[in-house]
Amino acid sequence: MNKFNFSDSPKNTTVLGAPPAEIPEGGSVTLSCSSDANPPVQNYAWFKENVTSPVAAGQNFTITNFTSAQVGLYSCQARNEVGVQKSTAVLLAFKAHKPASPTWILYAVITVAAAVGLSCLITVCFLWYRKEKKDDTERDVLRKDCGHSAASNQDDVQYASIKETRAAAEDDVQYTTVYFRPATHTKSPIQAEAESHVIYSTVHN
């Protein structure tokens, strides 16, 4: 009985395992190639889209320190002595490095804003309190001045009343002239001459 040994070129050539959707800068990725062939695949090669020469050889293809220059479509090629077949391309995408969100800056801004707001509030309250205290002081001084002024005016009124009363009393005084004459009798010439020198005074009460 004859046994027939059929030879076949590579079939079902594929890239095993789905690569990550995005590869971060400096990251690494490994691709593997699988193919059915008889005789078995003798060599594997990796190609990048729009590049004619292979970028790597071997069933596994590893990229380390991934950069944006390595972004693109990659496919593997399987070859045996009968033929060759290339797989469907897979995309290796680059994930741009995004700086970490500076949350501490946000916290600092919020803290500073809160401190400034609190400081402004304290300042406003202090100014208001000082103004109220100043107004109270001015009102107290005004009350004292008014009290002293009223007392002074009252003293002046009383003094004026006294003066006016005295003046009115003086106006009511009646002045009377009193003449003192001796009893009627016969005067001697000597007495008559002496009386001629008498000075009569006016008495005022």
C-alpha positions in Angstrom: 0.0 0.0 0.0 1.4 3.3 -1.0 1.3 6.2 1.3 0.9 9.6 -0.2 2.6 12.5 1.5 1.0 15.8 0.5 2.9 19.0 0.8 1.1 22.3 1.6 2.1 25.9 1.9 1.4 27.8 5.1 -2.3 28.3 5.8 -4.2 30.2 8.5 -1.3 32.5 9.2 -2.3 34.9 12.0 -0.9 37.1 14.8 -1.7 35.5 18.1 -3.2 37.6 20.9 -4.6 41.0 20.4 -2.1 43.8 21.2 -3.1 46.4 23.6 -5.2 49.2 22.1 -2.6 51.7 23.1 1.0 51.2 24.1 2.4 53.9 26.5 5.6 55.6 25.7 8.6 53.5 26.8 6.3 50.4 27.1 6.8 47.0 25.5 4.7 44.6 23.5 5.3 41.1 22.1 3.5 39.6 19.0 3.4 35.9 18.1 2.8 34.3 14.7 1.0 31.0 14.0 0.6 29.1 10.7 -0.4 25.7 9.5 2.0 24.2 6.9 3.3 20.9 5.6 6.2 20.7 5.8 6.3 23.0 8.9 7.1 26.7 8.5 10.8 27.2 8.2 11.0 30.9 9.0 8.8 33.8 10.1 9.3 37.4 9.2 7.6 40.6 10.5 6.8 43.5 8.3 5.6 47.0 9.0 3.2 48.7 6.6 4.9 50.8 3.9 8.3 49.2 4.8 9.6 46.7 2.2 12.3 45.1 4.4 11.4 42.9 7.4 11.6 44.7 10.7 12.2 41.5 12.6 12.5 37.7 12.2 11.3 34.8 14.3 7.9 33.5 15.5 7.8 36.1 18.2 8.3 39.8 17.7 9.0 42.0 20.8 9.2 45.8 20.8 10.8 47.4 23.9 10.9 51.1 24.7 8.0 51.8 22.4 7.9 55.2 20.8 5.6 57.1 18.4 7.9 56.2 15.5 6.9 52.6 15.9 3.2 53.2 15.6 1.7 51.4 12.6 0.3 48.2 11.1 2.3 45.0 11.6 1.9 41.6 10.0 3.8 38.3 10.1 4.9 36.1 7.1 5.3 32.4 7.3 7.4 30.5 4.8 8.1 26.8 4.1 9.6 25.0 1.1 6.2 25.0 -0.6 5.1 28.5 -0.3 4.6 31.7 1.8 1.6 33.4 3.4 1.2 36.8 5.2 -1.2 37.4 8.1 -3.7 40.2 8.5 -2.0 43.3 9.9 -2.6 44.4 13.4 -2.3 48.0 14.6 0.1 49.1 17.3 -1.0 52.5 18.6 0.9 54.9 20.7 -0.5 56.3 23.9 0.8 59.8 24.4 2.2 60.5 27.7 0.0 62.8 29.7 1.5 64.6 32.6 -0.1 63.8 35.8 -2.8 66.1 36.8 -1.3 68.7 39.1 -3.9 68.3 41.8 -1.6 69.8 44.3 -1.7 73.1 42.3 -5.5 73.0 42.4 -5.5 72.3 46.2 -3.0 75.2 46.6 -5.1 77.6 44.6 -8.2 76.6 46.6 -6.3 77.0 49.9 -4.9 80.4 48.9 -8.4 81.6 47.7 -10.0 80.4 51.0 -7.3 82.1 53.0 -7.7 85.4 51.1 -11.4 85.2 51.4 -11.2 84.6 55.2 -8.7 87.4 55.5 -11.0 89.8 53.7 -13.9 88.7 55.8 -11.9 89.3 59.0 -10.7 92.7 57.8 -14.3 93.8 56.9 -15.5 92.6 60.3 -12.7 94.4 62.1 -13.3 97.7 60.2 -17.0 97.4 61.0 -16.3 96.8 64.7 -13.9 99.7 64.9 -16.3 102.0 63.1 -19.1 101.0 65.5 -16.8 101.5 68.5 -15.7 104.9 67.2 -19.3 106.0 66.7 -20.2 104.9 70.2 -17.3 106.9 71.6 -18.3 109.9 69.6 -21.9 109.6 70.9 -20.6 109.3 74.5 -18.5 112.4 74.1 -21.4 114.3 72.5 -23.6 113.3 75.4 -21.1 114.5 77.9 -20.6 117.8 76.0 -24.3 118.3 75.9 -24.6 117.6 79.6 -21.8 120.0 80.5 -23.3 122.6 78.2 -26.8 122.2 79.7 -25.4 122.5 83.2 -23.4 125.6 82.3 -26.4 127.2 80.7 -28.5 126.4 83.8 -25.9 128.1 86.0 -25.9 131.1 83.7 -29.7 131.3 83.8 -29.8 131.1 87.6 -27.1 133.8 87.8 -29.0 136.0 85.4 -32.2 135.5 87.4 -30.4 136.6 90.5 -29.0 139.6 88.8 -32.3 140.5 87.2 -34.1 140.1 90.6 -31.6 142.3 92.2 -32.0 144.8 89.5 -35.8 144.7 89.8 -35.5 145.0 93.5 -33.3 148.1 93.1 -35.9 149.5 90.7 -38.6 149.1 93.4 -36.6 151.1 96.0 -38.1 154.5 96.7 -35.8 157.3 97.6 -37.1 159.7 100.2 -35.6 163.0 101.4 -36.0 163.5 105.1 -35.5 166.9 106.6 -34.9 167.2 110.3 -36.1 170.6 111.7 -35.9 171.6 115.3 -39.1 172.6 117.2 -40.4 176.1 116.7 -39.1 178.5 119.3 -37.5 181.8 119.4 -33.9 181.6 118.3 -31.3 183.8 119.5 -29.1 185.5 116.9 -26.3 183.2 117.9 -28.3 180.0 117.3 -29.6 181.4 114.0 -26.1 181.9 112.8 -25.1 178.4 113.9 -28.0 176.7 112.1 -27.0 178.5 108.9 -24.0 176.3 108.8 -25.9 173.0 109.3 -25.7 170.5 106.3 -28.8 168.4 105.6 -28.1 164.9 104.2 -30.3 162.8 102.0 -30.7 159.2 103.2 -31.1 156.4 100.6 -32.3 153.0 101.5 
